[in-house]
Amino acid sequence: MKILMYTVRPDEKGPINQWVKDHPGYQIDTNNQPLNSSTVDLAKGYDGIAILQHASITEPVVYQKLKEFGIKQISLRSTGFEIIDLKEATKNGLVVTNVPGYSPRSVSELVLADVMYLLRHLGEVRAREEHGDFTWVNTEAKEIHTLTVGIIGAGKIGSAVARIFRALGANVIAADPIHRPDLNDTVTYVDHETVYKTADIITMHTPLTDETHHMIDAAVFKEMKPTAIFINASRGPVVKTGDLVAALENKEIAAAAIDTFEGETPIVNHDLTGKPLNNDNLEKLLAMPNVNVSPHIGFYTEVAVQNMVEITLNDVDAILQGKQSLHQVN
C-alpha cells in the first residue's frame, strides 16, 4: 500500500517513520506542496493521500482526478475541514476525514498563556520598558479566581479550556448547543448573549461554518464589558477582524489575543522579514501593546504533531482496509 502525504513539515517525519515501522507493508512518500490542480497528478499510482494546508481546494478537477486514480479518501491532518468542497468529494466517492482532537490541551494551554500575558499587562509593560519606563501605572491586575471565563463552543478543545480555568478557581460559563454531562461540575451553560455581556474573558472554540462566519462583529463587541479580554484560537473568519480592531481602538474591550486571523494563508509559517504583510488589520493589531498575535501555533506541540500523524494515517489505513473511519466528515 502506498500513501502520499502532501505538505509535510520536518517535525512530522519522525512520527511518520515510526508509523511505517509499526505498519509493515506500507510505503509513505512525502512532499512539501499543497494539494491543488497543479499537484494532484503526483497522487497517481498511490492508494491514499493525507494533506495539511490552509489553501482551499475549490477546483472540481482535483476531486475528479483523485477518483480517476482510484483513490477513495482525503485525510486531513487537522481539525478544520473547511478547505474541502465536501459536495465535490462526496460526488466523486471520496471519504473525507479529519483529526477532531489531536491534543485539546495544546490549544487550551496557549489560551491560558494568552490570558496571563494580557491579564498582567505584560505587553504594555514591555512596550514601556523599551523606552526606559518602569512605572506601575495602569498595571494593577485581577486574579483569575475572581473572574468569569466565557467559552463559545465547548467541544473537545473548549472543554479542556474550561477545565484549566475551573482548576484555577474561575467561574466558567459556556454557550454550546450540546451540553456535555462530563462538564456538569465545570461549567454553567448559558446563551451566547449572556457570555458576551457577563464574561471577563471570552474565548472562541467553534468550527468555521456558514453559521459561525463573522459571528463576532461590531454588534457583539458592543455587548462585551469594556474590561473584557477576547481570545480567538479557533478560525480566523469567525471574527470580523476590522470590527475587532475598531473595538480595541474605541476601548469597547480591553485586550485581545488571536492565534488565527482572516487572510492568514500567505502569512502563517512564512518568514516575511522586510516584506509587506498586505494586511492592514493585522498590522494594526501587531502595533497594539494590549494585543497578542501568534501565527496559528495553538496546536503546535510535540504530542499534538504525533497524534495528528498517527490518527490521520490510521484513518487512511482503515479506509484502505474497507473499514469505516470514526472521523469521517462527509
Residue pairs with C-beta under 8 A, 6 or more apart in sequence:
1 25
1 26
1 27
1 47
1 48
1 317
1 320
2 26
2 27
2 28
2 29
2 45
2 46
2 47
2 48
3 26
3 27
3 28
3 29
3 46
3 47
3 48
3 49
3 50
3 313
3 316
4 28
4 29
4 30
4 31
4 42
4 43
4 46
4 48
4 49
4 50
5 12
5 16
5 28
5 29
5 30
5 31
5 49
5 50
5 51
5 77
6 31
6 33
6 34
6 35
6 39
6 42
6 49
6 50
6 51
6 52
6 53
7 31
7 32
7 33
7 34
7 35
7 51
7 52
7 53
8 16
8 30
8 31
8 32
8 52
9 32
9 52
11 305
12 30
12 77
12 305
12 308
12 309
13 30
15 305
15 306
15 309
15 310
16 28
16 30
16 309
16 313
19 26
19 28
19 309
19 310
19 313
20 26
20 27
20 28
23 313
23 317
26 317
28 313
29 46
31 39
31 42
33 39
33 42
34 51
34 53
34 55
35 43
35 49
35 51
35 53
35 57
35 62
35 74
36 55
36 57
36 59
36 62
37 59
37 61
37 62
40 61
40 62
40 65
40 66
41 65
43 49
43 65
43 66
43 69
43 71
44 65
44 69
45 69
46 69
46 71
47 70
47 71
47 320
48 71
48 72
48 73
48 75
48 316
48 319
48 320
49 66
49 71
49 73
49 74
49 75
49 316
50 75
50 76
50 77
50 312
50 313
50 316
51 74
51 75
51 76
51 77
52 76
52 77
52 78
52 308
53 83
54 83
54 264
54 265
54 268
55 83
55 265
56 82
56 83
56 84
56 85
57 63
57 83
57 84
57 85
58 85
60 85
60 88
62 88
63 85
63 88
63 89
63 91
63 92
63 94
64 92
66 74
66 92
66 94
67 92
67 93
67 94
71 94
72 93
72 94
72 95
72 319
72 320
73 94
73 95
73 96
73 97
73 315
73 316
73 319
73 320
73 325
74 84
74 89
74 94
74 95
74 96
74 97
75 96
75 97
75 98
75 312
75 313
75 315
75 316
75 319
75 325
76 83
76 84
76 96
76 97
76 98
76 99
76 312
77 99
77 308
77 309
77 312
78 98
78 99
78 299
78 308
79 98
79 99
79 100
79 101
79 102
79 157
79 207
79 299
80 98
80 207
80 208
80 235
81 96
81 98
81 329
82 207
82 208
82 209
82 235
84 96
84 330
86 96
86 329
86 330
89 95
89 96
89 330
90 330
94 330
95 319
95 325
95 328
95 330
96 328
96 329
96 330
97 312
97 315
97 319
97 325
97 327
97 328
97 329
98 327
98 329
99 307
99 308
99 311
99 312
99 327
100 155
100 156
100 327
101 156
101 157
102 299
102 304
102 307
102 308
102 311
103 299
103 301
103 303
103 304
103 307
104 156
104 157
104 159
104 160
105 160
105 301
105 303
106 298
106 299
106 300
106 301
106 303
106 304
107 157
107 160
107 161
107 205
107 233
107 259
107 298
107 299
108 157
108 160
108 161
108 163
108 164
109 164
109 301
110 233
110 259
110 294
110 297
110 298
111 161
111 164
111 203
111 231
111 233
111 257
111 298
112 161
112 164
112 165
114 231
114 233
114 257
114 259
114 292
114 294
115 144
115 201
115 203
115 229
115 231
115 257
116 122
117 123
117 257
117 292
118 229
118 254
118 255
118 256
118 257
118 290
118 292
119 141
119 142
119 144
119 229
120 139
120 141
121 138
121 139
121 141
121 290
123 288
123 289
123 290
123 291
123 292
124 138
124 139
124 289
124 290
125 139
126 289
127 289
128 134
128 135
142 200
144 165
144 168
144 169
144 170
145 168
145 169
145 170
147 170
147 171
147 200
147 201
148 170
148 171
148 172
148 173
148 198
148 199
148 200
148 201
149 161
149 162
149 165
149 170
149 171
149 172
149 173
149 199
149 200
149 201
149 203
150 172
150 173
150 174
150 175
150 194
150 195
150 196
150 198
150 199
150 200
150 201
150 202
150 203
151 158
151 161
151 162
151 172
151 173
151 174
151 175
151 176
151 187
151 195
151 203
151 205
152 158
152 174
152 175
152 176
152 192
152 195
152 202
152 203
152 204
152 205
152 206
153 175
153 176
153 204
153 205
153 206
153 207
153 234
154 162
154 174
154 175
154 176
154 178
154 180
154 183
154 187
154 189
154 205
155 176
155 178
155 205
157 205
157 233
158 174
158 176
158 203
158 205
159 180
159 182
159 183
159 186
161 203
161 205
162 172
162 174
162 183
162 186
162 187
163 186
165 172
165 201
166 172
166 186
166 187
170 201
171 188
172 186
172 187
172 188
173 187
173 188
173 189
173 190
173 194
173 195
173 198
173 199
174 183
174 187
174 188
174 189
174 190
174 195
175 189
175 190
175 191
175 192
175 194
175 195
176 189
179 189
190 198
193 223
195 202
196 202
196 220
196 223
196 224
197 223
197 224
197 225
198 225
199 224
199 225
199 228
200 225
200 227
200 228
200 229
201 228
201 229
201 231
202 224
202 228
202 229
202 230
202 231
203 230
203 231
203 232
203 233
204 216
204 231
204 232
204 233
204 234
204 238
204 239
205 233
205 234
206 212
206 215
206 234
206 235
206 238
207 234
207 235
208 234
208 235
208 237
208 238
212 235
212 238
213 237
213 238
214 237
214 238
214 239
214 240
215 238
216 230
216 232
216 238
216 239
216 240
216 243
216 244
217 240
217 243
218 240
218 243
218 246
218 247
221 230
221 243
221 244
221 246
221 247
221 252
221 253
222 247
222 252
224 230
224 247
224 252
224 253
225 253
226 251
226 252
226 253
226 254
227 254
228 253
228 254
229 253
229 254
229 255
229 256
229 257
230 244
230 247
230 253
230 255
230 256
230 257
231 256
231 257
231 258
232 238
232 239
232 256
232 257
232 258
232 259
232 260
232 261
233 257
233 258
233 259
233 260
233 298
234 260
235 260
236 258
236 260
236 261
236 262
236 263
236 264
237 262
239 258
239 261
239 262
241 261
241 262
241 263
241 281
241 282
241 285
242 281
244 256
244 258
244 281
244 285
245 281
245 284
245 285
246 252
247 253
248 255
248 256
248 285
248 288
248 290
248 291
249 284
254 290
255 290
255 291
256 285
256 290
256 291
256 292
257 291
257 292
257 293
257 294
258 285
258 291
258 292
258 293
258 294
259 294
259 295
259 296
259 297
259 298
260 296
260 298
261 279
261 281
261 282
261 285
261 293
262 281
263 279
263 282
264 295
264 296
266 278
267 277
267 279
267 282
267 295
268 295
268 296
269 295
269 296
277 283
282 293
285 291
285 293
286 293
299 308
311 327
315 325
315 327
318 324
318 325
319 325
